[in-house]
Amino acid sequence: FVWGNSELSTTGIVRPDGKFTTRLVEDLQAAGKTSTELARDIEEAYARYVRQPVVSVIVNDFAGVPEQQVRVVGEATEPKSVPYRQRMTLLDLMIRVGGMTEFANGNGSTLVRSYGGRQEAIRLRLDDLLRDGDISANMALKPGDIIIIAESWF
């Protein structure tokens, strides 16, 4: 948001190279900076074009690096990558992705977890957790986990 210059205000995404492009200014480094630090950098860049720019940067969403995400694929209502949060559980993640589709085989689903360069597949009981309310089917997640929700056979 650029105060008093709505034509310069914009919404954007930080690219995989860690840079951000605004109107008039390309390739500002954003990764590794706070929103305040980025706002000051944008103000400095806009100072060439606007007298005393006042900029606020508001973060709407955060994905993080793949190693700090938990991903859900397959028969999730909304398959996506979710930033890992401390003490995140399988139930927390399923809420974030809107649960499973009607075609899901929740108890045939798998969690893929990497340990020192090798992967381990852990069988999940999503039907038990989500449909039957069996909290013993809940489990702690780790950064980098991948949940594969299987499709049921008809």
FENMO-V516029 format. One line per field, one symbol per residue. psi: psi as a letter, one per 40 degrees, with the letter a starting at -180 (. if undefined). burial: # if it has 9 or more other C-alpha atoms within 8 Angstrom, else .. Layout:
# FENMO-V516029
psi = ???
burial = ???
This chain:
# FENMO-V516029
psi = hhhegdeeiihihhideeiihihdhifhhdheiidddddddddddedddhhgihhhhhhdihdiideeihihibfidghihhhhihfhidddddddeeaiieeigdeeiihhhhhfeiihhhhigddddddefgeeeiiiiiheihhhhihii.
burial = ##.....#.....#...#####..#..#.#....##.######..##.....#.###..........##########.#.####...####.##..####...###########........########...#..##..###########...
